[in-house]
Every structure is written in C-alpha cells, then in structure tokens.
C-alpha cells in the first residue's frame, strides 16, 4: 500500500504532521524542503506499507464537518482592552482559552521559538497565554502535539487545540483513529490565507535585521488601528537595539504574501478554505463587520460549528458577542468561500532567487510583480491578462 504522500502527491501535501504522529514504525521524519515547507520524508527501510498514514492524512481522508445550517456566527471581542490590543483581531481566542484553563485544562497553540520560527506548544496558565497571541503567517512545527493532545485527554483533562484548518483536520483524524473520547477535546481553527515559505520568511528577517538577534516579531501591531496594522520587528541588543515598523501591506515581503507569491503549493487549492468546517469553532478577522459594530481595536468573527463549540462559547465571561448572519462573515473573508488561488508565474523563480542570492535580490522580482499589479489596477487590465505579460519592468 502506498504512503499518504505517495497517494496524494508531493505538491498536495499540506505539511500537517499527521502522518508523522501516527506512524507505528517511526518511519517518517518531517523536514523543510528546498522551497521552505514541511514535508514528510519516508525511511523505506522502516516503513512496512501499513497504510495508517493515509487514514490520518486530511487530504486523503477529510474529517466529517458540521452542517452549514447549524452554524452560529458572531462579531466578538474581549472586554479586556489589553487582551484585545495584543491580539490580531478581537482577542476571542484568549477568552475561549481561559474557560479551559479555569477548568484545569491545557491549551495547544502556536508560539515563536528561540529562533523565531513558529511551533506548537502547550500552556496551562492564563499568564502564559500571551505566548500564543498574534498571527505567524508561516507553517508551525507541530512536532508530536497530536500525541500530546491524546495523552492529556486520556487522563480526563480538558484540551483545547488551535491551528490551521488542515492541522485541526489532521488532529481530528488522528483522534478518531485512536478511538479517543472527544468529549473533553475542543478544536479551534483559523480562517487562513495560506502559509509563506519558511525559506523566504527567514531570508526576509535576515535582510531586515542584518543578521542581528531578534527580540520580538509582531505582524499585527494595531497602534495605528486594526485596519491599518503594522509589522514590527525589534532586534539588536542594548544601545544597538533597533525597531523596524511599517504598515503591513507596504512591507514588500508582506505585500508578496497578500498577493500569494510564495505560498505552499497546497494553499493554491486548499481543501479546507470553505464551509462547513470540521472544527468546533472557527476564528478570524471580521473584515465584513457591519458599520455599527466596527471598532479599530479589532473585531473577531466567531463561527460555531458544533454543539460543543456552542457550549464552550456560552461559558466565556470576558467575550462580547453580537450575533450576525454568516453571509457577512463570507463577505469579508473569501477563504470561507473558496480555496482556489491562481499560482503566480514568478513563484518558483522568487523562492529560488531567495535560496541562491538572498531576499535582497528576490526583492526586485517582487517589486516588479507589484508594479504590474498597480499598472493593471490603474488601467483596469484584468489580472488574467496582466499575469501573461512576462516582464513590464526590468
């Protein structure tokens, strides 16, 4: 029997770590491929072709989803201003997580490691929840987190796992395969635009900081408002310390992310960017928020996908909830409607230029793409035509 990666094809792999967690022979390692994305590497000497990885792979085996007509949708925000401001949108996740912690439970979410690469960690105090706040925009190193979720559930502890929709789907498959009692396990997924190449991300950081040590990264600084957020990077030590701050869409790396220049291949045809969802709760920015609820401190969209999710939300104390129609959520979040993006023709060239010559050289290619799109907008040239023009600017 083929392995999951052989079955779905290398380019369709979303790097969710599901196969890595389930393999009974420890025949799978997760490595960062040359393009900058996590992929499984199979040790053929250890693999016994059992096919278990296919049962866990969310691309091969999609978990059951809630029915769309059972959904509830809310515009939401934390009543605590500090929590709200430190969060990417309205701080809903922090308030949901507090419910689990107050019951002696444990939270699994994404934090920066010492090298400022995202990885899944576990926290069980309100004081350490801040580590999980904020958007990361690159793949997290899940490690053996799914196994840890199961271990905690088996001893009767309440567990909340947050991740990308492909990761939550992999976890659900993993738990079902292991006949886990799902009563104490809650899943929260995010409305995801896609994940950037780690190769491009790390090279961009080095370009910004000139190789100096990073102190902090904030992709969603709201000091200028939620709809005009900044990317802020603090780096260097003591008197040599510096801060890079720029409006998100004006930073060339972040602009390239918004225009899908270096996403994972699977993100251009994401199978999870739709409704209904497999998780108990879905969170994201409520860009389609009605005018009377709009607030520049940030507003979250909260989608309730299951009875468990509804029960969890009803137990929050610091979360302000305003019921809205699901159509408003879809209006401002196209990744609730479709997972399809056109793959930019320059994608591989940009990533390979980063590999060979660094972000400084790739920056020129990204700027050319930006000029093309700006010219197209000015002249109202459809993007499907514009993207066929090989080089407007040299």
RAZI-V805688 format. One record per backbone hydrogen bond with DSSP energy under -0.5 kcal/mol. CO is the residue of the C=O (numbers start at 1). NH is the residue of the N-H. Records with the same first field share a line. If there is no record, write none. Layout:
# RAZI-V805688
CO = NH ; NH
This chain:
# RAZI-V805688
3 = 7
4 = 8
5 = 9
9 = 12 ; 13
10 = 13
17 = 21
18 = 22
19 = 23
23 = 26
27 = 43
29 = 31 ; 41
31 = 33 ; 39
33 = 36
36 = 198
37 = 33
39 = 31
41 = 29
42 = 44
43 = 46 ; 47
51 = 54 ; 55
52 = 55 ; 56
53 = 57
57 = 61
67 = 70
68 = 71
72 = 304
73 = 324
74 = 76 ; 302
75 = 322
76 = 300
77 = 320
79 = 81
80 = 84
81 = 85
82 = 86
83 = 87
84 = 87
90 = 78
91 = 95
92 = 96
93 = 97
94 = 98
95 = 99
96 = 99 ; 100
97 = 101
98 = 102
99 = 103
100 = 103 ; 105
101 = 104
106 = 160
107 = 109 ; 123
108 = 162
109 = 121
111 = 119
113 = 116
117 = 113
118 = 141
119 = 111
121 = 109
123 = 107
125 = 128
126 = 129
128 = 131
129 = 132
130 = 133
135 = 219
137 = 196
140 = 142
141 = 120
142 = 145
144 = 148
145 = 149
146 = 150
147 = 151
148 = 152
149 = 153
150 = 154
151 = 155
152 = 157
153 = 156
158 = 106
159 = 186
160 = 108
161 = 188
163 = 190
164 = 168
165 = 169
166 = 170
167 = 171
168 = 172
169 = 173
170 = 174
171 = 175
172 = 176
173 = 177
174 = 178
175 = 180
176 = 179
180 = 182
181 = 184
182 = 185
184 = 159 ; 186
186 = 161
187 = 280 ; 281
188 = 163
189 = 283
190 = 165 ; 192
195 = 264
196 = 139
197 = 201
198 = 202
199 = 203
200 = 204
201 = 205
202 = 206
203 = 207
204 = 208
205 = 209
206 = 210 ; 211
209 = 212
213 = 236
216 = 234
218 = 232
221 = 230
222 = 225
225 = 228
226 = 229
229 = 248
230 = 221 ; 232
231 = 246
232 = 218
233 = 244
234 = 215 ; 216
235 = 242
237 = 240
238 = 241
242 = 235
243 = 245
244 = 233
246 = 231
247 = 250 ; 251
248 = 251
251 = 255
252 = 256
253 = 257
254 = 258
255 = 259
256 = 261
257 = 260
260 = 263 ; 344
262 = 197
264 = 267 ; 268
265 = 268
266 = 269
267 = 270
268 = 341
272 = 274
277 = 66
280 = 305 ; 306
281 = 189
282 = 303
283 = 191
284 = 301
285 = 287
286 = 289
290 = 293 ; 294
291 = 294
295 = 298
296 = 226
299 = 286
300 = 76 ; 302
301 = 284 ; 303
302 = 74 ; 304
303 = 282 ; 305
304 = 72
306 = 310
307 = 311
308 = 312
309 = 313
310 = 314
311 = 315
312 = 315
313 = 316
318 = 79 ; 320
319 = 321
320 = 77
322 = 75
324 = 73
325 = 328 ; 329
326 = 330
327 = 331
328 = 332
329 = 333
333 = 336
334 = 337 ; 338
339 = 270
342 = 344
344 = 347
346 = 350
347 = 351
348 = 352
349 = 353
350 = 354
351 = 355
352 = 356
353 = 357 ; 358
354 = 358
358 = 361 ; 362
359 = 363
361 = 364 ; 365
362 = 365 ; 366
363 = 367
364 = 368
365 = 369
366 = 370
367 = 371
368 = 372
369 = 373
370 = 374
371 = 375
372 = 376
373 = 377
374 = 378
375 = 379
376 = 380 ; 381
380 = 382
382 = 385 ; 386
383 = 387
385 = 388
386 = 389
388 = 390
